[in-house]
Amino acid sequence: MFKIDLRKLILSLVVVSAALSFANSFLASYHTQRDQLMGQTLETNRAYAAKLADVTEGFFVATQDQLAYSAEILAAGFADQPLMDNEVRRLTQQSDTFNTALVVRADGVVMASSANYLVGQQLTSAGAREALHNKLPAISHPYLGVNDRLVVMISHPIYDSKRRYLGYVGGAIHLRSRNILHTLLGVHHYRDGSSLYVVDADGTLIYHEDQGRVGEDVTANTVVQALLRSEQGAERLTNLRGVDMLAGYARVPASSWGIVAQRPTEVTLRDLDTLVWSTIRNAIPLMILSLLLLAWLSKFIVRPLRDLANMAPELDAADAPERLEKVGGWYYEADRLKRGLLTGVTLLHQKLGRLNQENVTDPLTGLTNRRGLEQTLDSWRQQGAPFAVAILDVDHFKRVNDTYGHDIGDEVLRFLARQMRESARVSDLLCRSGGEEFVLLLPGAGLEEALGAAQRLCDRIACTISPTGEAITVSVGVADHRGHDETVEALLKRADQALYGAKRTGRNRVLAG
């Protein structure tokens, strides 16, 4: 089975860690800058829309003042045709505010107009009906006027000195023609895709850079929906043409119009994307140089461990200690591993000549005897590996010998050994320390795991018929090794004390020491 060597593993981990760290830092930086850039654009568009709304509001106030002034003049000479003609001429020629100016009588008949063909006609348009009905200063909703022009009418009522309603003076803005909105808003287009548009109180476009869209119902747009709810602010949205936009919006109180300043998100992030790729290109050479340096360093880091690993199959060789001494453990972990192997090899060589199967095996049960138990415990303690001990004692074993004889007693001990083998892990060491006392050594186990294993064994024995013809029980004391500071004697003493505690509290139970 293929196994990767340590050097490749180190390099792989370093490369993966570096890549993940770079990617995480890069993405975090990118998203932070992206969010910041989008937030700045949204705030800029919101402030810009609010500023233009204020400008437009000022325009309407000035327009209403202008029409109010005309209304005062006309009230004093409403039947004076030259006066009315001069006034409509002044309203259209004094500024480019209105495409058409007109004076309308209370019955809807046009008395004077900058568009001569309207004079004498009775107006029935929505704007005219609204002005005549309300008899108040007003800004109409967009409507189709004469010649199917889309028109917004700004009007002011005319009252005589006795407060009798005479009609109104008004100015029409032709939305699909060059008008005052182009003067106020048209100069604000940018080459980067930013734009402005204006909607009325019903969500109809009354100004757009694409004049062909003027009059279009855009109430499905989420920003327009917010304006219709009298809200102001900024948000990211996909517009009705499927373009991802960053839009700021504000209302014009005098007319209930909404002004939207927007910029495509793609355009906003274009410079950021360019900067990101430039950063990546600049980082690649440094990353390659770093990887080459790490590859060179890993060779020296791995060399002592590789030498130790190559010697591992030959630790039983006579010259193993001398060869281990030659391995250069120039950093802490390698030196500790080298010293640990030297200690293990030295102990192994010292004991190989003295230990044999007879010396460490209990002849009655075939389990490890007390000598093997002590040697194993000493070895595990020196290695510093975690382990736990469970000491078992047959409950009322003297009664078994007295009642059934020593032969049956021996069979009971062998029965107990079988039960231990069948319930233990492959790595566990099973011992008979003397008489009816047994020990279970559990390498790598903590206290909770050892308690569980001991309880399962205790339950198994109590539920199985023994050679006496009935079930026997055992009491168990468990303790886990607490590190180099604890001796083997102290560990076994804790387990023994737990065993006696189990005996005192009723037997057939497991206690921790």
C-alpha positions in Angstrom: 0.0 0.0 0.0 1.4 3.4 -1.0 2.3 5.8 1.8 3.5 9.3 1.3 6.9 10.1 2.8 7.3 12.9 5.4 9.0 15.4 3.2 6.2 15.2 0.6 3.7 15.4 3.4 5.3 18.5 4.8 5.6 20.2 1.4 2.0 19.3 0.6 0.7 20.6 3.9 2.8 23.8 3.5 1.5 24.3 -0.1 -2.1 23.6 0.9 -1.8 25.8 4.0 -0.2 28.7 2.1 -2.7 28.4 -0.7 -5.6 28.4 1.7 -4.2 31.2 3.7 -3.6 33.3 0.6 -7.0 32.4 -0.8 -8.6 33.3 2.5 -6.7 36.6 2.8 -7.3 37.4 -0.8 -11.0 36.7 -0.7 -11.5 38.5 2.6 -9.6 41.5 1.2 -11.5 41.3 -2.1 -14.9 41.1 -0.4 -14.1 43.9 2.0 -12.9 46.2 -0.8 -15.8 45.1 -2.9 -18.4 45.8 -0.2 -16.7 49.1 0.6 -16.6 50.2 -3.0 -20.2 49.2 -3.5 -21.2 51.0 -0.3 -19.4 54.2 -1.4 -21.1 54.1 -4.8 -24.5 53.5 -3.2 -24.0 56.4 -0.8 -22.6 58.7 -3.6 -25.7 57.9 -5.8 -28.0 58.5 -2.8 -26.5 61.8 -2.0 -26.5 62.8 -5.7 -30.1 61.9 -6.1 -31.0 63.8 -3.0 -29.1 66.9 -4.3 -30.8 66.8 -7.6 -34.2 66.3 -5.9 -33.4 69.5 -3.9 -32.5 71.3 -7.2 -35.7 70.1 -8.8 -37.7 71.1 -5.8 -36.2 74.5 -6.1 -37.1 74.7 -9.7 -40.7 73.9 -9.0 -40.9 76.5 -6.3 -39.4 79.1 -8.7 -41.8 78.0 -11.4 -44.8 78.3 -9.2 -43.6 81.8 -8.1 -43.2 82.7 -11.8 -46.7 81.6 -12.6 -48.1 83.3 -9.5 -46.6 86.5 -10.7 -48.2 86.0 -14.1 -51.5 85.2 -12.4 -51.4 88.6 -10.6 -50.8 90.4 -13.8 -53.5 88.6 -15.7 -56.0 89.0 -12.9 -55.9 92.7 -13.4 -56.6 92.5 -17.1 -58.0 89.2 -17.9 -60.0 90.5 -20.9 -56.9 92.3 -22.3 -55.9 90.1 -25.2 -52.6 91.9 -25.9 -51.7 91.6 -22.2 -52.4 87.8 -22.3 -50.4 87.4 -25.5 -47.4 89.3 -24.1 -47.5 87.2 -20.9 -47.5 83.8 -22.6 -44.7 85.1 -24.9 -42.7 86.2 -21.8 -43.2 82.9 -20.1 -41.7 80.9 -23.0 -39.0 83.4 -24.2 -37.8 84.5 -20.8 -36.3 81.0 -20.1 -36.5 77.5 -21.5 -38.7 76.4 -18.6 -41.8 75.7 -20.7 -42.3 74.3 -24.1 -45.7 75.9 -24.3 -47.4 78.6 -22.2 -51.1 79.3 -22.2 -53.9 81.1 -20.4 -57.1 79.2 -20.0 -60.6 80.5 -19.1 -62.7 79.0 -16.3 -64.7 77.0 -18.9 -61.5 75.4 -20.4 -61.2 77.7 -23.5 -57.7 78.8 -24.3 -57.5 82.6 -24.3 -53.9 82.9 -25.2 -51.1 80.5 -26.0 -47.5 80.4 -27.3 -48.8 77.7 -29.6 -51.3 79.7 -31.8 -53.3 76.6 -32.9 -54.6 76.2 -29.3 -56.2 79.6 -29.1 -60.0 79.3 -28.9 -60.0 75.5 -28.3 -61.6 74.1 -25.3 -59.2 71.8 -23.5 -60.3 68.4 -22.3 -57.0 66.9 -21.4 -56.3 65.4 -18.0 -54.0 68.2 -17.0 -56.6 70.9 -17.9 -59.4 69.1 -16.1 -57.2 68.7 -13.0 -56.3 72.4 -13.0 -59.9 73.6 -13.6 -61.3 71.3 -11.0 -58.8 71.9 -8.1 -58.4 75.6 -8.7 -55.0 75.4 -6.9 -51.4 75.6 -7.9 -50.6 72.1 -9.4 -48.2 69.9 -11.2 -50.1 67.4 -13.2 -49.5 63.8 -13.9 -48.1 63.1 -17.4 -50.9 63.0 -20.0 -51.3 62.9 -23.7 -52.0 66.4 -25.0 -52.7 67.8 -28.4 -50.8 65.9 -31.2 -50.3 63.0 -28.8 -47.5 64.7 -27.0 -46.7 63.4 -23.5 -47.1 66.5 -21.3 -46.7 67.7 -17.7 -48.7 70.8 -17.0 -47.6 73.3 -14.2 -50.4 75.7 -13.5 -51.5 78.5 -11.2 -55.1 79.7 -10.7 -56.2 83.2 -11.6 -58.5 85.0 -9.2 -59.9 88.5 -9.5 -59.9 91.0 -6.7 -63.2 89.6 -5.5 -61.7 86.1 -5.3 -63.7 84.9 -8.3 -62.1 82.1 -10.2 -61.2 83.3 -13.8 -59.1 80.3 -15.0 -55.4 79.5 -14.8 -52.1 80.3 -16.4 -49.9 77.3 -17.1 -46.8 76.0 -18.7 -46.5 72.7 -20.4 -43.3 70.6 -20.4 -43.2 68.2 -23.4 -41.5 65.1 -21.9 -40.3 63.6 -25.2 -38.8 66.9 -26.4 -36.0 69.0 -25.2 -37.2 70.6 -22.0 -36.2 71.9 -18.6 -35.5 68.4 -17.3 -32.7 68.0 -19.8 -31.3 71.3 -18.5 -31.5 70.1 -14.9 -30.5 66.5 -15.4 -29.1 65.9 -18.8 -25.6 67.2 -18.1 -25.1 64.6 -15.4 -24.6 61.5 -17.6 -21.3 59.8 -17.3 -19.4 57.8 -19.8 -19.0 54.9 -17.4 -22.7 53.8 -17.6 -24.0 56.0 -14.8 -27.4 57.6 -15.5 -30.4 59.3 -14.1 -34.1 58.9 -14.5 -37.2 60.5 -13.1 -40.6 58.9 -12.4 -43.9 60.5 -11.4 -46.1 59.6 -8.5 -47.6 56.7 -10.5 -44.3 55.1 -11.4 -44.2 56.4 -15.0 -40.9 57.5 -16.6 -41.0 61.2 -17.2 -37.3 61.6 -17.9 -34.8 59.1 -19.2 -31.6 59.4 -21.2 -33.4 57.1 -23.7 -36.3 59.4 -24.7 -38.0 56.4 -26.3 -38.6 55.1 -22.8 -40.4 58.2 -21.5 -44.0 57.3 -20.6 -43.0 53.7 -19.7 -44.6 52.2 -16.6 -41.6 51.0 -14.4 -43.5 50.2 -11.2 -42.0 46.7 -11.2 -38.6 48.2 -10.4 -37.9 47.8 -6.7 -36.4 51.2 -6.4 -39.5 52.8 -8.0 -41.7 50.8 -5.6 -39.7 52.3 -2.7 -40.2 55.8 -4.1 -44.0 55.1 -4.4 -43.9 54.3 -0.7 -42.4 57.7 -0.1 -39.0 56.2 0.8 -35.5 57.5 0.1 -32.2 55.7 0.2 -30.0 53.4 -1.8 -30.0 49.7 -2.8 -28.5 47.2 -5.2 -31.0 45.8 -7.7 -31.4 44.2 -11.1 -33.4 46.6 -13.2 -36.1 45.8 -15.7 -33.5 45.4 -18.4 -31.6 42.7 -16.4 -28.7 45.0 -15.5 -27.2 44.8 -12.0 -27.3 48.4 -10.7 -26.3 50.4 -7.6 -29.0 53.0 -7.3 -29.6 56.0 -5.0 -33.1 57.6 -5.0 -34.9 60.6 -3.5 -38.3 62.3 -3.8 -39.2 65.7 -5.0 -41.9 66.8 -2.4 -43.5 69.5 -4.6 -44.4 67.1 -7.4 -44.1 63.6 -5.7 -41.6 62.8 -8.4 -38.7 60.4 -7.7 -35.2 60.9 -9.0 -32.9 57.8 -9.3 -29.1 58.0 -9.8 -27.6 54.7 -10.8 -24.4 53.0 -11.9 -23.9 49.5 -13.2 -22.3 47.2 -10.6 -20.0 45.7 -13.2 -18.6 49.1 -14.0 -18.1 49.9 -10.3 -16.2 46.7 -9.7 -14.2 46.7 -13.0 -11.2 48.6 -11.5 -11.2 46.3 -8.5 -11.1 43.2 -10.7 -8.1 44.7 -12.5 -6.4 45.4 -9.2 -7.1 41.9 -8.0 -5.5 40.2 -11.0 -2.5 42.5 -10.8 -2.1 41.5 -7.1 -2.2 37.8 -8.0 0.4 38.3 -10.8 2.7 40.1 -8.5 2.3 37.5 -5.7 3.1 34.5 -7.9 6.9 35.0 -8.1 7.2 35.4 -4.3 5.1 32.3 -3.8 7.3 30.2 -6.1 10.4 31.5 -4.3 8.9 30.6 -0.9 8.0 27.1 -2.1 11.6 26.5 -3.3 13.0 27.7 0.0 10.5 25.4 1.9 11.5 22.5 -0.3 15.1 23.0 0.6 14.4 23.4 4.3 12.2 20.3 4.4 15.1 18.2 3.2 17.1 19.0 6.4 14.0 18.8 8.6 13.1 15.3 7.4 16.6 13.8 7.2 16.9 12.8 10.9 13.4 11.3 10.9 14.0 9.4 7.7 17.2 7.9 9.1 15.4 6.8 12.2 12.5 5.4 10.1 15.0 3.4 8.0 16.5 1.9 11.1 13.2 0.9 12.7 13.1 -2.6 11.1 16.6 -3.3 12.4 16.4 -2.2 16.0 17.1 -5.8 17.1 20.5 -5.7 15.4 23.6 -5.7 17.6 24.9 -2.5 16.3 21.6 -0.6 16.4 22.6 1.6 19.4 25.8 2.7 17.7 23.9 3.5 14.4 21.3 5.5 16.3 24.0 7.6 18.0 25.2 8.7 14.6 21.7 10.1 13.6 21.8 13.9 13.8 19.0 15.0 16.0 19.5 18.8 15.5 16.0 19.8 16.6 14.0 19.0 19.6 11.5 16.4 18.3 14.1 14.5 16.3 16.4 14.4 19.4 13.7 13.2 21.7 12.7 10.5 19.2 16.3 9.4 18.9 16.7 9.3 22.7 13.5 7.4 23.0 14.6 4.8 20.5 18.0 4.5 22.1 16.3 3.8 25.5 13.9 1.3 23.9 16.7 -0.5 22.0 18.8 -0.6 25.1 16.0 -2.1 27.2 15.1 -4.5 24.4 18.6 -5.8 24.2 18.9 -6.1 27.9 15.7 -8.1 28.2 15.7 -10.2 25.1 18.3 -12.5 26.7 16.4 -12.9 29.9 12.7 -13.0 28.9 11.1 -16.0 27.4 7.7 -17.3 27.2 7.9 -19.4 30.3 9.1 -16.5 32.4 6.2 -14.3 31.5 3.3 -16.8 31.2 1.0 -18.2 33.9 1.0 -22.0 33.3 -2.6 -22.5 34.6 -4.4 -19.9 32.5 -1.9 -19.1 29.7 -2.1 -15.4 30.5 0.9 -13.2 31.2 2.2 -13.6 34.8 3.1 -11.0 37.3 6.7 -10.7 36.0 5.4 -9.9 32.5 2.8 -7.5 33.9 5.5 -5.5 35.7 7.8 -5.4 32.8 5.1 -4.3 30.5 4.0 -1.6 32.9 7.6 -0.3 33.3 8.0 -0.2 29.5 4.7 1.7 28.9 5.5 4.1 31.7 8.9 4.9 30.2 7.4 5.5 26.7 4.9 7.9 28.2 2.0 6.3 26.3 -1.5 6.5 27.9 -2.9 3.3 29.3 -5.3 2.0 32.0 -5.3 -0.9 34.4 -8.3 -3.0 35.5 -7.7 -5.5 38.4 -10.3 -8.3 38.7 -10.9 -10.6 41.7 -13.4 -13.5 41.8 -16.1 -12.9 44.4 -16.2 -15.6 47.1 -13.6 -17.8 45.4 -12.7 -19.5 48.7 -16.3 -20.8 48.8 -15.9 -22.3 45.3 -12.7 -24.2 46.4 -14.4 -25.3 49.6 -17.6 -26.4 47.9 -16.4 -27.9 44.6 -12.7 -28.6 45.3 -9.5 -27.2 43.9 -9.8 -28.8 40.5 -13.1 -27.0 39.9 -11.5 -23.9 41.3 -8.7 -24.2 38.7 -11.3 -24.7 36.0 -13.0 -21.5 37.2 -9.8 -19.6 36.8 -9.3 -21.0 33.3 -12.9 -20.1 32.5 -12.3 -16.5 33.7 -9.2 -16.3 31.4 -11.3 -17.4 28.4 -13.9 -14.8 29.1 -11.2 -12.1 29.3 -9.7 -13.3 25.9 -13.1 -13.3 24.2 -14.0 -9.8 25.4 -10.6 -8.0 25.2 -9.2 -6.1 22.2 -6.2 -7.5 20.3 -3.9 -4.9 21.8 -5.0 -5.5 25.4 -2.6 -7.5 27.7 -4.3 -10.1 29.9 -2.5 -11.1 33.1 -3.0 -13.3 36.2 -1.2 -11.6 39.0 -1.8 -14.4 41.5 -4.5 -16.6 43.1 -7.9 -15.5 41.9 -6.7 -12.0 40.9 -6.4 -11.0 37.3 -5.2 -7.8 35.6 -6.3 -6.3 32.3 -3.9 -3.7 30.7 -5.5 -1.4 28.1 -3.0 0.6 26.0 -4.2 3.9 24.7 -7.3 3.9 26.9 -8.5 6.6 29.2 -10.5 6.1 32.3 -14.0 6.2 30.7 -13.0 3.7 28.0 -11.4 1.4 30.6 -14.5 1.6 32.9 -16.7 0.6 29.9 -14.5 -2.4 29.0 -14.4 -3.6 32.6 -18.1 -3.3 33.0 -18.7 -5.3 29.8 -16.4 -8.1 31.1 -18.1 -8.0 34.5 -21.5 -8.3 32.9 -20.4 -11.1 30.6 -19.0 -13.2 33.4 -22.1 -12.7 35.6 -24.3 -13.9 32.7 -22.3 -17.0 31.7 -22.5 -20.4 33.4 -19.1 -21.3 35.0 -17.6 -24.8 35.6 -19.5 -24.8 39.0 -22.7 -25.1 37.1 -23.8 -21.6 38.0 -22.6 -18.1 37.3 -19.9 -16.5 39.3 -19.2 -12.8 39.7 -16.1 -10.5 39.8 -15.3 -7.2 41.4 -13.1 -4.8 39.4 -11.0 -1.8 40.3 -9.9 0.6 37.4 -7.3 3.3 37.2 -5.7 5.2 34.3 -2.0 6.1 34.3 -1.4 9.8 35.1 1.9 10.4 33.3 5.6 10.1 34.1 5.2 11.4 37.6 3.2 8.4 38.7 5.0 5.2 39.5 3.7 1.7 38.6 3.3 0.9 42.2 1.1 4.0 42.8 -1.0 3.1 39.8 -1.6 -0.5 40.9 -2.3 0.7 44.4 -5.1 3.0 43.2 -6.6 0.1 41.2 -6.3 -2.2 44.2 -8.1 0.3 46.4 -10.9 0.7 43.9 -11.1 -3.2 43.8 -11.5 -3.4 47.6 -14.0 -0.6 47.4 -16.1 -2.7 45.0 -15.8 -5.6 47.4 -16.9 -3.6 50.3 -19.9 -2.1 48.5 -21.5 -5.3 47.5 -19.2 -7.1 44.9 -20.1 -7.7 41.2 -19.3 -4.1 40.3 -16.7 -1.8 38.8 -15.2 1.2 40.6 -12.6 3.7 39.5 -9.6 4.6 41.6 
